Amino acid sequence: MLKTSDRPQPVSRQDFRVFREISTRWIDNDAYGHINNVIYYSWFDTAVNAYLIEQGALDIESSQTIGLVVETHCNYFAPLSFPQTVEAGLRVAQLGASSVRYEIGLFAKGAPLTAASGHFIHVYVDKQSRRPVPLPLNLKTVLEKLA
């Protein structure tokens, strides 16, 4: 059993480098009146990939190097629901030769602490062979700004 001191805690807004607003949708709510847990993972994916596309580090049509998710995790601290705007904070916690651990904080708009936070690990691979490859220089440069 976890001791209170071992329990995950909400993370502060100031711990993240960039933010993306995400609008909740009616369909995101579940029967309990809050956002269903599976939606949080789609927000992680949206925060990471939208940032990479906007920074020119990912071209989903022609990139020969793609990121495959090998691990994801989320802790929930406060409910989010429709209609509400969520702010996804993004940072890079670890940058390897062919992998990156993104950490994402999901905040109710303007809230100082995360409603949920977690991580997302991509291993970057050759699109055809699916074998790990070194991070492309432009991707590594963009990711270093988030570290």
One Martini backbone bead per residue (centre of mass of N, CA, C, O) as a GRO file, in nm:
protein
  147
    1MET     BB    1   0.097   0.036   0.021
    2LEU     BB    2   0.065   0.364  -0.006
    3LYS     BB    3   0.198   0.634   0.094
    4THR     BB    4   0.131   0.956   0.100
    5SER     BB    5   0.429   1.041   0.003
    6ASP     BB    6   0.399   0.839  -0.268
    7ARG     BB    7   0.199   1.004  -0.397
    8PRO     BB    8   0.090   1.157  -0.643
    9GLN     BB    9   0.117   1.494  -0.761
   10PRO     BB   10   0.053   1.781  -0.853
   11VAL     BB   11   0.141   2.012  -1.104
   12SER     BB   12   0.291   2.292  -1.203
   13ARG     BB   13   0.272   2.522  -1.451
   14GLN     BB   14   0.585   2.617  -1.436
   15ASP     BB   15   0.695   2.317  -1.539
   16PHE     BB   16   0.622   2.428  -1.827
   17ARG     BB   17   0.692   2.542  -2.158
   18VAL     BB   18   0.421   2.464  -2.310
   19PHE     BB   19   0.093   2.544  -2.463
   20ARG     BB   20  -0.241   2.393  -2.516
   21GLU     BB   21  -0.550   2.427  -2.635
   22ILE     BB   22  -0.846   2.232  -2.537
   23SER     BB   23  -1.149   2.125  -2.638
   24THR     BB   24  -1.416   2.008  -2.527
   25ARG     BB   25  -1.658   1.744  -2.562
   26TRP     BB   26  -1.945   1.585  -2.530
   27ILE     BB   27  -1.819   1.292  -2.590
   28ASP     BB   28  -1.605   1.295  -2.346
   29ASN     BB   29  -1.814   1.226  -2.167
   30ASP     BB   30  -1.944   1.036  -1.919
   31ALA     BB   31  -2.171   0.887  -1.703
   32TYR     BB   32  -2.022   1.065  -1.457
   33GLY     BB   33  -1.958   1.374  -1.580
   34HIS     BB   34  -1.674   1.312  -1.709
   35ILE     BB   35  -1.386   1.261  -1.839
   36ASN     BB   36  -1.259   1.015  -2.004
   37ASN     BB   37  -0.960   0.857  -1.977
   38VAL     BB   38  -0.894   0.815  -2.287
   39ILE     BB   39  -0.878   1.122  -2.362
   40TYR     BB   40  -0.612   1.200  -2.227
   41TYR     BB   41  -0.433   1.046  -2.434
   42SER     BB   42  -0.518   1.217  -2.678
   43TRP     BB   43  -0.401   1.481  -2.560
   44PHE     BB   44  -0.112   1.397  -2.554
   45ASP     BB   45  -0.086   1.348  -2.858
   46THR     BB   46  -0.167   1.633  -2.944
   47ALA     BB   47   0.051   1.798  -2.797
   48VAL     BB   48   0.296   1.669  -2.927
   49ASN     BB   49   0.232   1.664  -3.242
   50ALA     BB   50   0.156   1.959  -3.283
   51TYR     BB   51   0.424   2.076  -3.198
   52LEU     BB   52   0.603   1.930  -3.409
   53ILE     BB   53   0.461   2.042  -3.657
   54GLU     BB   54   0.489   2.350  -3.594
   55GLN     BB   55   0.822   2.312  -3.577
   56GLY     BB   56   0.911   2.108  -3.822
   57ALA     BB   57   0.963   1.792  -3.694
   58LEU     BB   58   0.684   1.695  -3.843
   59ASP     BB   59   0.590   1.483  -4.125
   60ILE     BB   60   0.326   1.276  -4.179
   61GLU     BB   61   0.376   1.220  -4.491
   62SER     BB   62   0.733   1.217  -4.523
   63SER     BB   63   0.855   1.090  -4.291
   64GLN     BB   64   1.115   0.850  -4.211
   65THR     BB   65   1.068   0.939  -3.914
   66ILE     BB   66   0.909   0.782  -3.633
   67GLY     BB   67   0.688   0.777  -3.356
   68LEU     BB   68   0.664   0.533  -3.102
   69VAL     BB   69   0.470   0.407  -2.865
   70VAL     BB   70   0.589   0.249  -2.542
   71GLU     BB   71   0.474   0.466  -2.324
   72THR     BB   72   0.211   0.527  -2.075
   73HIS     BB   73   0.089   0.782  -1.833
   74CYS     BB   74  -0.161   0.850  -1.562
   75ASN     BB   75  -0.267   1.108  -1.339
   76TYR     BB   76  -0.543   1.184  -1.120
   77PHE     BB   77  -0.691   1.484  -0.945
   78ALA     BB   78  -0.917   1.621  -1.137
   79PRO     BB   79  -1.193   1.706  -1.286
   80LEU     BB   80  -1.317   1.700  -1.617
   81SER     BB   81  -1.544   1.888  -1.844
   82PHE     BB   82  -1.826   1.948  -2.013
   83PRO     BB   83  -1.764   2.266  -2.059
   84GLN     BB   84  -1.411   2.294  -2.137
   85THR     BB   85  -1.087   2.417  -2.098
   86VAL     BB   86  -0.776   2.286  -2.189
   87GLU     BB   87  -0.435   2.279  -2.067
   88ALA     BB   88  -0.140   2.175  -2.229
   89GLY     BB   89   0.152   2.076  -2.095
   90LEU     BB   90   0.506   2.082  -2.204
   91ARG     BB   91   0.780   1.841  -2.172
   92VAL     BB   92   1.121   1.730  -2.137
   93ALA     BB   93   1.280   1.472  -1.946
   94GLN     BB   94   1.400   1.281  -2.187
   95LEU     BB   95   1.699   1.239  -2.398
   96GLY     BB   96   1.784   1.030  -2.643
   97ALA     BB   97   1.899   0.883  -2.924
   98SER     BB   98   1.577   0.747  -2.992
   99SER     BB   99   1.438   0.898  -2.743
  100VAL     BB  100   1.137   1.025  -2.561
  101ARG     BB  101   1.023   1.206  -2.269
  102TYR     BB  102   0.713   1.312  -2.215
  103GLU     BB  103   0.547   1.575  -2.036
  104ILE     BB  104   0.206   1.608  -1.917
  105GLY     BB  105  -0.021   1.876  -1.844
  106LEU     BB  106  -0.355   1.903  -1.716
  107PHE     BB  107  -0.561   2.195  -1.732
  108ALA     BB  108  -0.755   2.403  -1.617
  109LYS     BB  109  -0.828   2.697  -1.703
  110GLY     BB  110  -0.588   2.874  -1.500
  111ALA     BB  111  -0.476   2.661  -1.337
  112PRO     BB  112  -0.200   2.579  -1.122
  113LEU     BB  113  -0.288   2.272  -1.134
  114THR     BB  114  -0.318   1.959  -1.211
  115ALA     BB  115  -0.562   1.725  -1.311
  116ALA     BB  116  -0.334   1.595  -1.495
  117SER     BB  117  -0.055   1.358  -1.530
  118GLY     BB  118   0.220   1.260  -1.758
  119HIS     BB  119   0.344   1.019  -2.002
  120PHE     BB  120   0.546   0.991  -2.314
  121ILE     BB  121   0.698   0.741  -2.519
  122HIS     BB  122   0.930   0.772  -2.779
  123VAL     BB  123   1.035   0.582  -3.056
  124TYR     BB  124   1.257   0.623  -3.310
  125VAL     BB  125   1.188   0.525  -3.651
  126ASP     BB  126   1.183   0.362  -3.928
  127LYS     BB  127   0.917   0.347  -4.133
  128GLN     BB  128   0.985   0.063  -4.263
  129SER     BB  129   1.154  -0.117  -4.040
  130ARG     BB  130   1.110  -0.027  -3.726
  131ARG     BB  131   1.386   0.085  -3.646
  132PRO     BB  132   1.597   0.237  -3.466
  133VAL     BB  133   1.689   0.588  -3.464
  134PRO     BB  134   1.824   0.866  -3.474
  135LEU     BB  135   1.768   1.171  -3.407
  136PRO     BB  136   1.690   1.420  -3.575
  137LEU     BB  137   1.818   1.728  -3.567
  138ASN     BB  138   1.553   1.896  -3.574
  139LEU     BB  139   1.419   1.742  -3.342
  140LYS     BB  140   1.633   1.779  -3.125
  141THR     BB  141   1.621   2.089  -3.120
  142VAL     BB  142   1.323   2.109  -3.034
  143LEU     BB  143   1.345   1.933  -2.771
  144GLU     BB  144   1.560   2.101  -2.614
  145LYS     BB  145   1.354   2.339  -2.551
  146LEU     BB  146   1.186   2.134  -2.341
  147ALA     BB  147   1.418   2.055  -2.118
   0.00000   0.00000   0.00000
